[in-house]
Amino acid sequence: MGTRNLFDVPIVFFFLLTLLIFVLACPGTNGFSIKLIPRYSIDSMLFPKNLSLLENHFKSMSFVDAINSTKQGNKALQPKIEYAFGNAYVAQMKIGTPPYSALLLVDTGSDDTWVQGEGCKNCFHVRDGNFNYHMSGTYHRLSCDDPLCVPKICEENFCRYEISYYDGTYSAGPISTETFTFTMDGGGSIDYHNLVFGVGLDNQNIVFAQELGSRNIASGIFGLGVGKRSFLRQLEADTDLRFSYCFPTNHEPGIYTYLRFGKDATISGNDLGIVQTTPIIPGQDRYYVQVLKISMNGKDLPIDKVDFQLRSDSRGGFVIASGTSQTFLVESAYKVVRDEIVSFLQAHNLNPMPRSDSTLEICYKDVQETENLPSLTIHFLGAKLKLESSRIFAYDANHNLCMFIQPSPQQGLNILGAFQQKDHRFLIDVKTSTMYFVPENCHNN
């Protein structure tokens, strides 16, 4: 095949090419995704106390940085998520220059992204080491005057963060900016410059690390909450404040999925079911939904609906959270569910084991047949999520069959955790205050 001289191309081609480049450079036209990695044996109820909404942070991004990240975003950035010892999932990314390979626990229940830094005074074990921010050529501290330094916790005119999660997890350190690099679905990568995040130098009672010990690979939290320090807000031009995820049940080697953002976040019905929708309560610091009742095998359970309601003081309610390994119900609702399940299984000659030091309250020994296990249905406003027995019970490390629903340690707060979200695609749209979900084979993600 012969070659053509560049000058033989009609001028109209250059016009169309220029127009195409302009369109690709315009903000807000892209979607992207992040690879997800599943994670074993986590009880990470990672919900922070109320944080004030923050001002948008784009003034620290140069015009060139903004255009470059937007142009790269047309590659459909798809952050990868894989399995890593538990019922929660970690996202793959690189931080800094030279790049530090980080695996961060994906948490839709909190805003801040943070990673444990080298030189921490209170540290948790990370198998592959900490982020050495001193060696990064693109690392910068955030000024106390920056609009994302809210609340203004300052030290020598630089911003700091202090987060107390309600399970006792605590992290603190400098708020900073860095370059984050995400691997693309199908190859390649995309850089985002001057993203605001925290470097954890004082990390105490980190629950997910305690559970895994020397096996822990997660070095921090990837916050996807509704607040403006969330990456969802910082990259609003590309995320359009919407994202989706689909967690697979089986955790075979090499199985992974993706966080999808903006136009890349779509959802549709399939042979397994139709798309259902329920409103997200607007103006809150978490993804609260309205739960009306819970039923077991088609029978409504005698739970006071007040147990699920968000009160005027912003206490209580029902939250959707990917950073929590299992579902937690307030004590009164949990007791009803527990007693009904125990009574049902006793009628099938199954009696729970005596309570041990395990964090799981209801466990059964030597259960091989699971056909007689009950199902639960969570009834949202306008939608219902059926939990088959495989999303209520699972085998623990001692091969006992245990109920993966627990009483909430925080008064009034109910949480739909990652274990109960498996094999469903969830899409959260902040702009329309809507949550969508549908059954899906997440291995095909």
C-alpha positions as CSV (number, residue, x, y, z in Angstrom):
1,M,0.0,0.0,0.0
2,G,1.4,3.4,-1.0
3,T,1.8,6.4,1.4
4,R,0.3,9.8,1.0
5,N,1.9,13.2,1.7
6,L,0.4,15.0,4.7
7,F,-0.3,18.0,2.5
8,D,-2.6,15.9,0.2
9,V,-5.1,15.7,3.1
10,P,-8.0,18.1,2.4
11,I,-8.2,21.2,4.6
12,V,-11.6,20.2,5.9
13,F,-9.9,17.2,7.6
14,F,-7.7,19.7,9.6
15,F,-10.9,21.6,10.6
16,L,-12.6,18.5,11.8
17,L,-9.5,17.4,13.7
18,T,-9.2,20.8,15.4
19,L,-12.8,20.6,16.4
20,L,-12.4,17.0,17.7
21,I,-9.4,18.1,19.8
22,F,-11.4,21.0,21.2
23,V,-14.3,18.7,22.2
24,L,-11.9,16.2,23.8
25,A,-10.4,19.0,25.9
26,C,-13.6,20.4,27.2
27,P,-14.3,19.5,30.8
28,G,-17.2,17.3,31.9
29,T,-17.4,15.2,28.8
30,N,-15.7,12.1,30.1
31,G,-16.1,9.0,32.3
32,F,-13.5,6.9,33.9
33,S,-13.1,3.7,35.9
34,I,-10.8,2.3,38.6
35,K,-9.9,-1.4,39.0
36,L,-11.2,-2.9,42.2
37,I,-9.5,-5.6,44.2
38,P,-11.5,-7.7,46.7
39,R,-10.2,-8.0,50.2
40,Y,-10.6,-10.8,52.8
41,S,-11.7,-10.7,56.5
42,I,-12.3,-7.1,57.1
43,D,-14.6,-5.6,59.8
44,S,-13.9,-2.1,58.7
45,M,-16.9,0.1,59.7
46,L,-15.2,3.2,58.4
47,F,-17.6,6.0,59.1
48,P,-16.2,9.4,60.2
49,K,-18.0,11.8,62.5
50,N,-19.8,14.6,60.7
51,L,-17.5,16.7,58.5
52,S,-18.4,20.1,57.1
53,L,-18.9,20.4,53.4
54,L,-15.8,22.0,51.7
55,E,-15.3,24.5,49.0
56,N,-14.3,23.1,45.5
57,H,-10.6,22.8,45.0
58,F,-9.4,23.5,41.5
59,K,-7.4,26.7,42.0
60,S,-4.2,24.7,42.7
61,M,-4.6,22.8,39.4
62,S,-2.8,24.7,36.5
63,F,-4.7,25.2,33.3
64,V,-2.4,22.8,31.6
65,D,-2.9,20.1,34.3
66,A,-6.7,20.5,34.0
67,I,-6.6,20.1,30.2
68,N,-4.2,17.2,30.3
69,S,-6.2,15.2,32.8
70,T,-9.4,15.9,30.9
71,K,-7.9,14.8,27.6
72,Q,-6.5,11.6,29.2
73,G,-9.9,11.0,30.7
74,N,-11.2,10.2,27.2
75,K,-9.4,6.9,27.6
76,A,-12.2,6.0,30.0
77,L,-10.1,5.7,33.2
78,Q,-11.3,2.6,35.0
79,P,-9.7,2.2,38.4
80,K,-9.2,-1.5,39.1
81,I,-10.5,-3.3,42.1
82,E,-9.4,-6.7,43.2
83,Y,-9.9,-9.1,46.1
84,A,-7.5,-9.0,49.0
85,F,-8.8,-11.0,52.1
86,G,-12.3,-9.9,53.0
87,N,-15.7,-8.7,52.1
88,A,-14.5,-5.3,51.2
89,Y,-12.4,-4.2,48.3
90,V,-9.3,-2.2,47.5
91,A,-8.5,0.1,44.5
92,Q,-5.3,0.1,42.6
93,M,-3.5,3.4,42.0
94,K,0.0,5.0,42.0
95,I,0.8,8.1,44.1
96,G,3.7,10.6,43.6
97,T,6.9,10.8,41.6
98,P,8.5,8.3,41.5
99,P,5.2,6.4,41.9
100,Y,4.2,4.5,45.0
101,S,1.9,1.5,44.3
102,A,-1.0,1.9,46.6
103,L,-4.0,-0.4,47.4
104,L,-6.6,1.7,49.2
105,L,-9.8,0.4,50.8
106,V,-12.8,1.7,48.8
107,D,-15.2,3.4,51.2
108,T,-18.4,5.1,50.0
109,G,-19.1,6.0,53.7
110,S,-16.3,8.7,54.1
111,D,-14.9,11.5,52.1
112,D,-11.1,11.7,52.7
113,T,-8.6,9.7,50.8
114,W,-5.4,9.0,52.9
115,V,-2.4,6.8,52.8
116,Q,0.0,5.8,55.6
117,G,3.2,7.8,55.2
118,E,6.8,6.8,55.9
119,G,7.9,8.0,59.3
120,C,4.5,7.6,61.0
121,K,4.6,7.7,64.8
122,N,1.6,5.3,65.2
123,C,1.6,2.9,62.3
124,F,-0.1,-0.3,61.1
125,H,1.6,-3.0,59.1
126,V,1.5,-2.7,55.3
127,R,3.0,-5.6,53.5
128,D,4.6,-3.6,50.7
129,G,5.6,-0.6,52.8
130,N,4.5,3.0,53.3
131,F,4.3,6.0,51.0
132,N,7.7,7.9,51.2
133,Y,6.3,11.3,50.5
134,H,9.6,13.0,51.3
135,M,11.0,11.4,48.1
136,S,8.2,12.5,45.8
137,G,9.0,15.4,43.5
138,T,5.2,16.2,43.1
139,Y,4.3,16.2,46.7
140,H,3.1,19.5,48.3
141,R,1.6,20.5,51.7
142,L,-1.8,22.2,51.5
143,S,-1.9,25.8,52.8
144,C,-4.3,26.6,55.7
145,D,-5.8,29.2,53.3
146,D,-6.9,26.6,50.8
147,P,-10.7,26.3,50.5
148,L,-10.4,22.5,51.1
149,C,-8.7,23.1,54.5
150,V,-12.0,22.7,56.3
151,P,-12.2,22.3,59.2
152,K,-9.2,24.6,59.7
153,I,-6.8,22.3,61.7
154,C,-3.5,23.9,61.0
155,E,0.1,23.5,62.0
156,E,2.7,26.2,60.9
157,N,0.2,27.5,58.4
158,F,-0.3,24.1,56.8
159,C,-3.5,22.1,56.8
160,R,-3.9,18.8,58.8
161,Y,-6.7,16.3,59.0
162,E,-8.0,14.3,62.0
163,I,-10.6,11.6,61.4
164,S,-12.3,9.6,64.1
165,Y,-14.3,6.7,62.6
166,Y,-17.1,5.4,64.7
167,D,-15.5,1.9,65.1
168,G,-12.6,3.5,66.9
169,T,-10.3,3.8,63.9
170,Y,-8.3,7.1,64.0
171,S,-6.1,8.7,61.4
172,A,-4.3,12.1,61.4
173,G,-1.6,13.8,59.4
174,P,-0.9,16.6,56.8
175,I,-3.4,17.4,54.1
176,S,-1.4,17.5,50.9
177,T,-1.6,17.5,47.1
178,E,-0.1,14.8,44.8
179,T,-0.2,13.2,41.4
180,F,-2.4,10.1,41.2
181,T,-2.1,7.6,38.4
182,F,-4.7,5.1,37.5
183,T,-4.4,2.1,35.3
184,M,-6.8,1.9,32.3
185,D,-9.0,-0.9,31.4
186,G,-7.3,-2.4,28.3
187,G,-3.9,-0.8,29.1
188,G,-2.3,2.5,29.6
189,S,-2.7,4.9,32.5
190,I,-4.0,8.4,33.3
191,D,-2.6,11.0,35.6
192,Y,-4.5,13.5,37.8
193,H,-2.3,16.3,39.3
194,N,-2.7,18.2,42.6
195,L,-5.4,16.0,44.1
196,V,-6.0,16.7,47.8
197,F,-5.4,13.7,50.1
198,G,-4.0,13.0,53.6
199,V,-0.8,11.4,54.6
200,G,-1.5,9.3,57.7
201,L,1.3,9.8,60.3
202,D,-0.8,9.0,63.4
203,N,-2.9,5.9,62.7
204,Q,-4.5,4.1,65.6
205,N,-6.8,1.1,65.9
206,I,-6.9,0.5,62.2
207,V,-9.5,-2.3,62.1
208,F,-8.8,-3.7,58.7
209,A,-5.1,-3.9,59.4
210,Q,-5.7,-5.5,62.8
211,E,-7.8,-8.2,61.2
212,L,-5.1,-9.1,58.6
213,G,-1.9,-8.6,60.5
214,S,1.1,-9.4,58.3
215,R,-1.1,-10.2,55.3
216,N,-2.5,-6.6,55.1
217,I,-1.9,-5.0,51.7
218,A,-4.1,-1.9,52.2
219,S,-2.2,1.3,53.0
220,G,-5.2,3.6,53.5
221,I,-8.7,4.7,52.5
222,F,-10.1,5.7,49.2
223,G,-13.0,8.0,50.1
224,L,-16.0,8.2,47.7
225,G,-18.4,10.0,50.0
226,V,-20.6,13.0,49.1
227,G,-18.3,15.6,50.7
228,K,-16.2,18.0,48.5
229,R,-12.8,16.6,49.6
230,S,-13.9,13.3,48.1
231,F,-12.3,12.4,44.8
232,L,-15.8,12.2,43.4
233,R,-16.1,16.0,44.0
234,Q,-12.5,17.0,43.2
235,L,-12.8,15.3,39.7
236,E,-16.4,16.4,39.2
237,A,-15.7,17.5,35.6
238,D,-15.1,13.8,34.8
239,T,-17.1,12.0,37.4
240,D,-20.3,14.1,36.9
241,L,-20.9,13.1,40.6
242,R,-22.0,9.5,39.6
243,F,-20.2,6.2,40.0
244,S,-21.0,2.5,39.8
245,Y,-19.5,-0.7,41.1
246,C,-20.2,-4.5,41.1
247,F,-18.6,-6.8,43.7
248,P,-18.2,-10.5,42.6
249,T,-19.1,-13.3,45.1
250,N,-16.3,-15.7,44.2
251,H,-12.8,-14.5,44.8
252,E,-10.7,-16.6,42.5
253,P,-7.2,-15.4,41.6
254,G,-7.2,-12.9,38.8
255,I,-10.9,-11.9,39.4
256,Y,-11.3,-8.2,39.5
257,T,-13.8,-5.5,38.7
258,Y,-13.8,-1.7,38.1
259,L,-15.1,1.5,39.7
260,R,-16.8,3.4,36.9
261,F,-17.4,7.1,36.9
262,G,-19.4,9.7,34.9
263,K,-20.5,8.5,31.4
264,D,-18.7,5.2,32.0
265,A,-21.1,4.5,34.9
266,T,-24.1,2.9,33.3
267,I,-26.7,0.3,34.5
268,S,-29.3,-1.8,32.7
269,G,-31.6,-4.7,33.3
270,N,-30.6,-8.3,32.3
271,D,-31.8,-11.9,32.6
272,L,-31.2,-11.7,36.3
273,G,-33.5,-8.8,37.0
274,I,-34.7,-5.3,36.3
275,V,-33.1,-2.0,37.5
276,Q,-34.6,-0.6,40.7
277,T,-34.3,2.9,42.0
278,T,-34.6,4.5,45.4
279,P,-33.9,8.1,46.5
280,I,-30.8,9.1,48.4
281,I,-31.7,11.6,51.1
282,P,-30.1,14.9,49.9
283,G,-28.1,17.3,52.0
284,Q,-26.4,14.6,54.2
285,D,-22.8,13.7,54.6
286,R,-23.4,10.0,53.7
287,Y,-25.5,8.0,51.3
288,Y,-28.6,7.6,53.3
289,V,-31.6,5.8,51.9
290,Q,-35.1,5.2,53.2
291,V,-35.8,1.7,54.5
292,L,-39.4,0.8,55.3
293,K,-39.1,-2.7,56.5
294,I,-37.3,-6.1,56.4
295,S,-39.1,-9.3,55.6
296,M,-38.0,-13.0,55.9
297,N,-39.2,-15.5,53.4
298,G,-42.0,-13.1,52.4
299,K,-43.1,-12.4,56.0
300,D,-42.7,-8.9,57.4
301,L,-40.7,-8.8,60.5
302,P,-42.0,-6.9,63.6
303,I,-39.4,-4.1,63.4
304,D,-40.5,-0.5,64.2
305,K,-39.8,1.6,61.1
306,V,-38.5,4.3,63.3
307,D,-35.4,2.1,63.8
308,F,-34.4,2.9,60.2
309,Q,-35.3,6.6,60.0
310,L,-32.8,9.5,59.8
311,R,-33.7,11.9,62.6
312,S,-33.7,15.6,62.5
313,D,-30.4,15.7,64.5
314,S,-28.7,13.7,61.6
315,R,-28.5,10.6,63.8
316,G,-29.8,7.2,62.9
317,G,-30.8,6.3,59.3
318,F,-29.7,3.6,56.9
319,V,-26.4,4.1,55.0
320,I,-25.0,2.4,51.9
321,A,-21.3,1.6,52.5
322,S,-18.7,-0.3,50.6
323,G,-16.0,0.1,53.3
324,T,-18.0,-2.0,55.8
325,S,-17.6,-5.7,55.3
326,Q,-21.1,-6.8,56.4
327,T,-24.5,-5.3,57.3
328,F,-25.1,-3.8,60.7
329,L,-28.5,-3.1,62.2
330,V,-29.4,-1.1,65.3
331,E,-29.8,-3.3,68.4
332,S,-33.6,-3.5,68.4
333,A,-33.9,-4.4,64.7
334,Y,-31.0,-6.8,64.9
335,K,-32.6,-8.7,67.8
336,V,-35.8,-9.2,65.7
337,V,-33.8,-10.5,62.7
338,R,-31.6,-12.7,64.8
339,D,-34.4,-14.2,66.8
340,E,-36.5,-15.0,63.7
341,I,-33.6,-16.6,62.0
342,V,-32.6,-18.7,65.0
343,S,-36.2,-19.8,65.5
344,F,-36.5,-20.7,61.9
345,L,-33.3,-22.8,61.9
346,Q,-34.2,-24.5,65.2
347,A,-37.4,-25.8,63.5
348,H,-34.9,-27.5,61.1
349,N,-32.9,-29.0,63.9
350,L,-30.1,-26.4,63.7
351,N,-29.0,-24.7,67.0
352,P,-26.4,-21.9,67.2
353,M,-23.1,-22.6,68.8
354,P,-22.3,-21.0,72.2
355,R,-20.9,-17.5,71.7
356,S,-17.1,-17.6,71.5
357,D,-14.4,-14.9,71.1
358,S,-15.5,-14.6,67.5
359,T,-16.8,-11.2,66.4
360,L,-19.7,-13.1,64.7
361,E,-22.6,-13.8,67.1
362,I,-24.6,-16.4,65.4
363,C,-22.7,-19.5,64.0
364,Y,-23.6,-23.1,63.3
365,K,-21.3,-26.1,63.3
366,D,-21.2,-28.9,60.8
367,V,-23.7,-27.4,58.4
368,Q,-23.3,-29.0,54.9
369,E,-26.8,-28.5,53.4
370,T,-27.8,-24.8,52.9
371,E,-31.1,-25.4,51.0
372,N,-33.2,-24.7,54.1
373,L,-31.6,-21.4,55.0
374,P,-33.9,-18.4,54.9
375,S,-33.8,-15.3,52.8
376,L,-34.3,-11.7,53.8
377,T,-35.6,-8.7,51.8
378,I,-34.8,-5.1,52.5
379,H,-37.7,-2.9,51.4
380,F,-36.5,0.5,50.3
381,L,-38.7,3.4,49.3
382,G,-39.8,2.2,45.8
383,A,-37.4,-0.8,45.6
384,K,-36.5,-4.0,47.4
385,L,-33.2,-5.9,47.7
386,K,-33.6,-9.6,48.2
387,L,-30.8,-11.2,50.2
388,E,-30.5,-14.9,49.4
389,S,-29.0,-17.1,52.1
390,S,-25.6,-16.9,50.4
391,R,-25.6,-13.1,51.2
392,I,-26.7,-13.7,54.8
393,F,-24.5,-16.7,55.8
394,A,-20.9,-17.6,55.0
395,Y,-18.3,-20.0,56.5
396,D,-15.8,-18.5,58.9
397,A,-12.1,-19.5,59.2
398,N,-13.1,-22.5,61.4
399,H,-15.6,-23.7,58.7
400,N,-18.6,-22.7,60.9
401,L,-21.6,-21.3,59.1
402,C,-22.1,-17.8,60.5
403,M,-24.6,-15.0,60.0
404,F,-22.9,-12.0,58.5
405,I,-25.3,-9.4,60.0
406,Q,-24.3,-7.9,63.2
407,P,-25.6,-5.4,65.8
408,S,-24.4,-1.8,65.2
409,P,-22.0,-0.4,67.8
410,Q,-23.2,3.1,67.0
411,Q,-26.6,3.9,68.4
412,G,-29.2,4.5,65.7
413,L,-27.0,3.8,62.6
414,N,-27.8,1.0,60.1
415,I,-25.4,0.0,57.4
416,L,-25.7,-2.1,54.2
417,G,-22.3,-3.6,53.9
418,A,-20.3,-5.0,51.0
419,F,-21.1,-8.7,51.7
420,Q,-24.8,-8.0,51.1
421,Q,-24.1,-5.9,48.0
422,K,-22.3,-8.7,46.1
423,D,-23.5,-9.8,42.7
424,H,-25.4,-6.6,42.2
425,R,-24.4,-3.5,40.3
426,F,-25.0,-0.3,42.3
427,L,-25.0,3.1,40.7
428,I,-25.0,6.3,42.9
429,D,-26.0,9.6,41.3
430,V,-25.4,12.5,43.6
431,K,-26.9,15.1,41.2
432,T,-30.2,13.3,41.0
433,S,-30.0,11.9,44.6
434,T,-30.8,8.5,43.3
435,M,-29.4,5.0,43.9
436,Y,-29.9,2.3,41.2
437,F,-29.2,-1.4,41.6
438,V,-29.7,-4.6,39.6
439,P,-28.6,-8.2,40.0
440,E,-25.5,-8.9,37.8
441,N,-22.8,-11.4,37.2
442,C,-19.9,-9.2,38.4
443,H,-17.3,-11.5,37.0
444,N,-18.2,-10.0,33.6
445,N,-17.6,-6.5,34.8
